[in-house]
Amino acid sequence: MSIARPQMRGLLKSKIKRDLTIALIAGLAAAACVKFGYAERKKQTYANFYRDYDDRKAFEHMNSMGVFHATRPKKDD
């Protein structure tokens, strides 16, 4: 019974091929997780917020609170 001889030629090439394949698969998996786990959820959250957002109402509210310096605050009586 003999011991298997170690690979001496082409070792670097075979290791690089294997490591690049693993890195590519891991990178694609991470990109998919970020896209579907974070970006799509955030996009949906923004869509839900702006679906019923009234910018005129928000402006009037901020103006009445005195946020803007260029306009006079409109007092609600």
N, CA, C and O atoms as CSV, one atom per row, in Angstrom:
chain,resi,resn,atom,element,x,y,z
A,1,MET,N,N,0.849,-1.166,0.000
A,1,MET,CA,C,0.000,0.000,0.000
A,1,MET,C,C,0.900,1.236,0.000
A,1,MET,O,O,1.800,1.374,0.828
A,2,SER,N,N,0.635,2.111,-0.932
A,2,SER,CA,C,1.491,3.286,-1.035
A,2,SER,C,C,0.679,4.550,-0.776
A,2,SER,O,O,-0.541,4.566,-0.940
A,3,ILE,N,N,1.358,5.577,-0.381
A,3,ILE,CA,C,0.722,6.870,-0.115
A,3,ILE,C,C,0.540,7.604,-1.443
A,3,ILE,O,O,1.407,7.557,-2.315
A,4,ALA,N,N,-0.584,8.272,-1.582
A,4,ALA,CA,C,-0.840,9.026,-2.809
A,4,ALA,C,C,0.153,10.166,-2.919
A,4,ALA,O,O,0.434,10.860,-1.941
A,5,ARG,N,N,0.672,10.348,-4.102
A,5,ARG,CA,C,1.664,11.388,-4.326
A,5,ARG,C,C,0.969,12.748,-4.392
A,5,ARG,O,O,-0.122,12.863,-4.951
A,6,PRO,N,N,1.589,13.763,-3.829
A,6,PRO,CA,C,0.988,15.098,-3.868
A,6,PRO,C,C,1.068,15.699,-5.279
A,6,PRO,O,O,1.972,15.394,-6.056
A,7,GLN,N,N,0.109,16.546,-5.574
A,7,GLN,CA,C,0.092,17.206,-6.876
A,7,GLN,C,C,1.141,18.320,-6.862
A,7,GLN,O,O,1.072,19.227,-6.032
A,8,MET,N,N,2.079,18.256,-7.746
A,8,MET,CA,C,3.149,19.234,-7.771
A,8,MET,C,C,3.011,20.210,-8.937
A,8,MET,O,O,3.394,21.374,-8.820
A,9,ARG,N,N,2.477,19.752,-10.039
A,9,ARG,CA,C,2.324,20.617,-11.202
A,9,ARG,C,C,0.864,21.036,-11.336
A,9,ARG,O,O,-0.042,20.215,-11.198
A,10,GLY,N,N,0.647,22.314,-11.605
A,10,GLY,CA,C,-0.708,22.813,-11.818
A,10,GLY,C,C,-1.498,23.006,-10.536
A,10,GLY,O,O,-2.714,23.191,-10.582
A,11,LEU,N,N,-0.826,22.964,-9.396
A,11,LEU,CA,C,-1.533,23.113,-8.128
A,11,LEU,C,C,-2.138,24.505,-7.990
A,11,LEU,O,O,-3.293,24.641,-7.586
A,12,LEU,N,N,-1.367,25.541,-8.324
A,12,LEU,CA,C,-1.857,26.911,-8.210
A,12,LEU,C,C,-3.046,27.144,-9.137
A,12,LEU,O,O,-4.022,27.786,-8.750
A,13,LYS,N,N,-2.964,26.626,-10.352
A,13,LYS,CA,C,-4.057,26.799,-11.317
A,13,LYS,C,C,-5.342,26.139,-10.827
A,13,LYS,O,O,-6.420,26.723,-10.941
A,14,SER,N,N,-5.241,24.952,-10.293
A,14,SER,CA,C,-6.439,24.265,-9.818
A,14,SER,C,C,-7.015,24.936,-8.573
A,14,SER,O,O,-8.235,24.996,-8.416
A,15,LYS,N,N,-6.160,25.438,-7.691
A,15,LYS,CA,C,-6.649,26.124,-6.493
A,15,LYS,C,C,-7.318,27.443,-6.855
A,15,LYS,O,O,-8.359,27.786,-6.294
A,16,ILE,N,N,-6.725,28.189,-7.794
A,16,ILE,CA,C,-7.315,29.465,-8.219
A,16,ILE,C,C,-8.665,29.232,-8.876
A,16,ILE,O,O,-9.613,29.975,-8.621
A,17,LYS,N,N,-8.767,28.211,-9.717
A,17,LYS,CA,C,-10.033,27.902,-10.386
A,17,LYS,C,C,-11.124,27.586,-9.358
A,17,LYS,O,O,-12.252,28.067,-9.470
A,18,ARG,N,N,-10.776,26.777,-8.361
A,18,ARG,CA,C,-11.741,26.422,-7.324
A,18,ARG,C,C,-12.125,27.627,-6.473
A,18,ARG,O,O,-13.304,27.832,-6.183
A,19,ASP,N,N,-11.132,28.428,-6.072
A,19,ASP,CA,C,-11.399,29.580,-5.212
A,19,ASP,C,C,-12.203,30.654,-5.936
A,19,ASP,O,O,-13.080,31.275,-5.337
A,20,LEU,N,N,-11.916,30.881,-7.217
A,20,LEU,CA,C,-12.692,31.861,-7.980
A,20,LEU,C,C,-14.140,31.420,-8.157
A,20,LEU,O,O,-15.055,32.243,-8.106
A,21,THR,N,N,-14.344,30.136,-8.361
A,21,THR,CA,C,-15.708,29.613,-8.481
A,21,THR,C,C,-16.478,29.816,-7.176
A,21,THR,O,O,-17.630,30.248,-7.191
A,22,ILE,N,N,-15.848,29.508,-6.069
A,22,ILE,CA,C,-16.491,29.693,-4.766
A,22,ILE,C,C,-16.768,31.171,-4.510
A,22,ILE,O,O,-17.837,31.524,-4.013
A,23,ALA,N,N,-15.803,32.043,-4.849
A,23,ALA,CA,C,-15.987,33.478,-4.637
A,23,ALA,C,C,-17.109,34.027,-5.513
A,23,ALA,O,O,-17.883,34.872,-5.064
A,24,LEU,N,N,-17.207,33.560,-6.749
A,24,LEU,CA,C,-18.271,34.012,-7.647
A,24,LEU,C,C,-19.638,33.602,-7.124
A,24,LEU,O,O,-20.570,34.407,-7.122
A,25,ILE,N,N,-19.762,32.376,-6.687
A,25,ILE,CA,C,-21.049,31.895,-6.156
A,25,ILE,C,C,-21.419,32.650,-4.878
A,25,ILE,O,O,-22.575,33.033,-4.696
A,26,ALA,N,N,-20.449,32.862,-4.002
A,26,ALA,CA,C,-20.724,33.586,-2.756
A,26,ALA,C,C,-21.086,35.043,-3.040
A,26,ALA,O,O,-21.970,35.596,-2.385
A,27,GLY,N,N,-20.419,35.667,-4.001
A,27,GLY,CA,C,-20.732,37.048,-4.359
A,27,GLY,C,C,-22.119,37.195,-4.950
A,27,GLY,O,O,-22.843,38.134,-4.618
A,28,LEU,N,N,-22.495,36.273,-5.825
A,28,LEU,CA,C,-23.840,36.314,-6.403
A,28,LEU,C,C,-24.914,36.078,-5.340
A,28,LEU,O,O,-25.971,36.708,-5.370
A,29,ALA,N,N,-24.644,35.178,-4.412
A,29,ALA,CA,C,-25.600,34.922,-3.334
A,29,ALA,C,C,-25.744,36.151,-2.436
A,29,ALA,O,O,-26.853,36.495,-2.027
A,30,ALA,N,N,-24.627,36.810,-2.130
A,30,ALA,CA,C,-24.685,38.015,-1.293
A,30,ALA,C,C,-25.425,39.139,-2.012
A,30,ALA,O,O,-26.208,39.859,-1.393
A,31,ALA,N,N,-25.185,39.296,-3.305
A,31,ALA,CA,C,-25.874,40.339,-4.073
A,31,ALA,C,C,-27.374,40.084,-4.128
A,31,ALA,O,O,-28.167,41.021,-4.027
A,32,ALA,N,N,-27.766,38.833,-4.287
A,32,ALA,CA,C,-29.190,38.500,-4.308
A,32,ALA,C,C,-29.833,38.764,-2.950
A,32,ALA,O,O,-30.963,39.246,-2.880
A,33,CYS,N,N,-29.114,38.449,-1.871
A,33,CYS,CA,C,-29.644,38.706,-0.532
A,33,CYS,C,C,-29.834,40.196,-0.291
A,33,CYS,O,O,-30.840,40.605,0.289
A,34,VAL,N,N,-28.886,41.007,-0.727
A,34,VAL,CA,C,-29.002,42.457,-0.537
A,34,VAL,C,C,-30.146,43.009,-1.381
A,34,VAL,O,O,-30.925,43.837,-0.908
A,35,LYS,N,N,-30.249,42.556,-2.622
A,35,LYS,CA,C,-31.299,43.073,-3.497
A,35,LYS,C,C,-32.689,42.729,-2.973
A,35,LYS,O,O,-33.545,43.605,-2.850
A,36,PHE,N,N,-32.906,41.471,-2.671
A,36,PHE,CA,C,-34.248,41.058,-2.281
A,36,PHE,C,C,-34.518,41.235,-0.795
A,36,PHE,O,O,-35.675,41.373,-0.399
A,37,GLY,N,N,-33.496,41.235,0.028
A,37,GLY,CA,C,-33.698,41.381,1.463
A,37,GLY,C,C,-33.700,42.813,1.926
A,37,GLY,O,O,-34.293,43.122,2.960
A,38,TYR,N,N,-33.047,43.709,1.184
A,38,TYR,CA,C,-32.931,45.095,1.633
A,38,TYR,C,C,-33.515,46.078,0.623
A,38,TYR,O,O,-34.398,46.866,0.963
A,39,ALA,N,N,-33.034,46.037,-0.604
A,39,ALA,CA,C,-33.396,47.061,-1.581
A,39,ALA,C,C,-34.877,47.003,-1.963
A,39,ALA,O,O,-35.543,48.036,-2.019
A,40,GLU,N,N,-35.385,45.821,-2.221
A,40,GLU,CA,C,-36.797,45.706,-2.604
A,40,GLU,C,C,-37.719,46.089,-1.452
A,40,GLU,O,O,-38.759,46.712,-1.664
A,41,ARG,N,N,-37.336,45.716,-0.241
A,41,ARG,CA,C,-38.140,46.083,0.921
A,41,ARG,C,C,-38.163,47.595,1.122
A,41,ARG,O,O,-39.206,48.175,1.425
A,42,LYS,N,N,-37.002,48.227,0.950
A,42,LYS,CA,C,-36.914,49.679,1.104
A,42,LYS,C,C,-37.693,50.395,0.012
A,42,LYS,O,O,-38.357,51.398,0.273
A,43,LYS,N,N,-37.612,49.881,-1.214
A,43,LYS,CA,C,-38.364,50.458,-2.322
A,43,LYS,C,C,-39.870,50.382,-2.052
A,43,LYS,O,O,-40.603,51.329,-2.339
A,44,GLN,N,N,-40.323,49.271,-1.509
A,44,GLN,CA,C,-41.745,49.109,-1.191
A,44,GLN,C,C,-42.162,50.044,-0.055
A,44,GLN,O,O,-43.273,50.574,-0.065
A,45,THR,N,N,-41.279,50.249,0.921
A,45,THR,CA,C,-41.583,51.157,2.027
A,45,THR,C,C,-41.747,52.588,1.525
A,45,THR,O,O,-42.678,53.286,1.928
A,46,TYR,N,N,-40.846,53.026,0.649
A,46,TYR,CA,C,-40.973,54.364,0.068
A,46,TYR,C,C,-42.240,54.493,-0.769
A,46,TYR,O,O,-42.913,55.523,-0.713
A,47,ALA,N,N,-42.573,53.473,-1.537
A,47,ALA,CA,C,-43.786,53.508,-2.358
A,47,ALA,C,C,-45.023,53.625,-1.472
A,47,ALA,O,O,-45.948,54.371,-1.794
A,48,ASN,N,N,-45.043,52.895,-0.362
A,48,ASN,CA,C,-46.187,52.989,0.550
A,48,ASN,C,C,-46.285,54.370,1.189
A,48,ASN,O,O,-47.386,54.882,1.392
A,49,PHE,N,N,-45.143,54.976,1.507
A,49,PHE,CA,C,-45.149,56.296,2.126
A,49,PHE,C,C,-45.671,57.362,1.159
A,49,PHE,O,O,-46.516,58.179,1.525
A,50,TYR,N,N,-45.167,57.346,-0.065
A,50,TYR,CA,C,-45.538,58.389,-1.025
A,50,TYR,C,C,-46.877,58.129,-1.706
A,50,TYR,O,O,-47.349,58.972,-2.468
A,51,ARG,N,N,-47.493,56.990,-1.450
A,51,ARG,CA,C,-48.793,56.705,-2.050
A,51,ARG,C,C,-49.850,57.694,-1.558
A,51,ARG,O,O,-50.682,58.153,-2.341
A,52,ASP,N,N,-49.820,58.025,-0.264
A,52,ASP,CA,C,-50.819,58.940,0.273
A,52,ASP,C,C,-50.185,60.196,0.881
A,52,ASP,O,O,-50.786,60.838,1.742
A,53,TYR,N,N,-48.981,60.546,0.438
A,53,TYR,CA,C,-48.284,61.724,0.952
A,53,TYR,C,C,-48.789,62.957,0.219
A,53,TYR,O,O,-48.813,62.991,-1.011
A,54,ASP,N,N,-49.189,63.963,0.974
A,54,ASP,CA,C,-49.658,65.226,0.400
A,54,ASP,C,C,-48.602,66.285,0.702
A,54,ASP,O,O,-48.489,66.758,1.833
A,55,ASP,N,N,-47.835,66.650,-0.315
A,55,ASP,CA,C,-46.745,67.591,-0.091
A,55,ASP,C,C,-47.256,68.998,0.212
A,55,ASP,O,O,-46.601,69.742,0.942
A,56,ARG,N,N,-48.387,69.367,-0.322
A,56,ARG,CA,C,-48.945,70.690,-0.026
A,56,ARG,C,C,-49.345,70.783,1.454
A,56,ARG,O,O,-49.103,71.798,2.108
A,57,LYS,N,N,-49.947,69.731,1.960
A,57,LYS,CA,C,-50.337,69.687,3.365
A,57,LYS,C,C,-49.109,69.729,4.273
A,57,LYS,O,O,-49.117,70.398,5.306
A,58,ALA,N,N,-48.052,69.007,3.880
A,58,ALA,CA,C,-46.817,69.008,4.659
A,58,ALA,C,C,-46.174,70.392,4.643
A,58,ALA,O,O,-45.657,70.851,5.661
A,59,PHE,N,N,-46.207,71.059,3.478
A,59,PHE,CA,C,-45.652,72.409,3.386
A,59,PHE,C,C,-46.428,73.370,4.280
A,59,PHE,O,O,-45.829,74.167,5.001
A,60,GLU,N,N,-47.731,73.299,4.237
A,60,GLU,CA,C,-48.551,74.179,5.077
A,60,GLU,C,C,-48.267,73.932,6.556
A,60,GLU,O,O,-48.191,74.882,7.334
A,61,HIS,N,N,-48.115,72.708,6.942
A,61,HIS,CA,C,-47.823,72.376,8.333
A,61,HIS,C,C,-46.458,72.927,8.746
A,61,HIS,O,O,-46.329,73.534,9.809
A,62,MET,N,N,-45.437,72.716,7.905
A,62,MET,CA,C,-44.100,73.225,8.227
A,62,MET,C,C,-44.076,74.749,8.232
A,62,MET,O,O,-43.384,75.361,9.045
A,63,ASN,N,N,-44.839,75.361,7.317
A,63,ASN,CA,C,-44.897,76.816,7.256
A,63,ASN,C,C,-45.560,77.378,8.507
A,63,ASN,O,O,-45.118,78.396,9.039
A,64,SER,N,N,-46.607,76.729,8.977
A,64,SER,CA,C,-47.276,77.209,10.179
A,64,SER,C,C,-46.409,77.023,11.425
A,64,SER,O,O,-46.583,77.735,12.414
A,65,MET,N,N,-45.476,76.067,11.382
A,65,MET,CA,C,-44.570,75.857,12.505
A,65,MET,C,C,-43.372,76.804,12.468
A,65,MET,O,O,-42.603,76.854,13.428
A,66,GLY,N,N,-43.198,77.561,11.371
A,66,GLY,CA,C,-42.112,78.520,11.255
A,66,GLY,C,C,-40.785,77.908,10.828
A,66,GLY,O,O,-39.724,78.420,11.186
A,67,VAL,N,N,-40.830,76.828,10.075
A,67,VAL,CA,C,-39.611,76.165,9.631
A,67,VAL,C,C,-38.903,76.987,8.560
A,67,VAL,O,O,-37.675,77.072,8.552
A,68,PHE,N,N,-39.664,77.587,7.663
A,68,PHE,CA,C,-39.089,78.313,6.536
A,68,PHE,C,C,-38.848,79.767,6.914
A,68,PHE,O,O,-39.703,80.410,7.522
A,69,HIS,N,N,-37.688,80.277,6.553
A,69,HIS,CA,C,-37.345,81.656,6.852
A,69,HIS,C,C,-37.744,82.604,5.728
A,69,HIS,O,O,-37.851,83.808,5.961
A,70,ALA,N,N,-37.965,82.106,4.535
A,70,ALA,CA,C,-38.285,82.954,3.398
A,70,ALA,C,C,-39.772,83.300,3.330
A,70,ALA,O,O,-40.150,84.225,2.611
A,71,THR,N,N,-40.595,82.601,4.039
A,71,THR,CA,C,-42.040,82.877,4.034
A,71,THR,C,C,-42.492,83.187,5.454
A,71,THR,O,O,-41.906,82.741,6.439
A,72,ARG,N,N,-43.540,83.955,5.510
A,72,ARG,CA,C,-44.098,84.271,6.827
A,72,ARG,C,C,-44.959,83.107,7.306
A,72,ARG,O,O,-45.687,82.499,6.521
A,73,PRO,N,N,-44.872,82.807,8.578
A,73,PRO,CA,C,-45.727,81.720,9.086
A,73,PRO,C,C,-47.192,82.129,9.018
A,73,PRO,O,O,-47.578,83.232,9.406
A,74,LYS,N,N,-47.981,81.208,8.516
A,74,LYS,CA,C,-49.414,81.447,8.421
A,74,LYS,C,C,-50.049,80.944,9.706
A,74,LYS,O,O,-49.981,79.757,10.025
A,75,LYS,N,N,-50.657,81.846,10.426
A,75,LYS,CA,C,-51.289,81.489,11.694
A,75,LYS,C,C,-52.694,80.943,11.438
A,75,LYS,O,O,-53.506,81.563,10.751
A,76,ASP,N,N,-52.955,79.770,12.006
A,76,ASP,CA,C,-54.282,79.182,11.906
A,76,ASP,C,C,-55.118,79.677,13.073
A,76,ASP,O,O,-54.831,79.354,14.227
A,77,ASP,N,N,-56.135,80.446,12.785
A,77,ASP,CA,C,-57.012,80.982,13.850
A,77,ASP,C,C,-58.357,80.326,13.800
A,77,ASP,O,O,-59.228,80.641,14.611
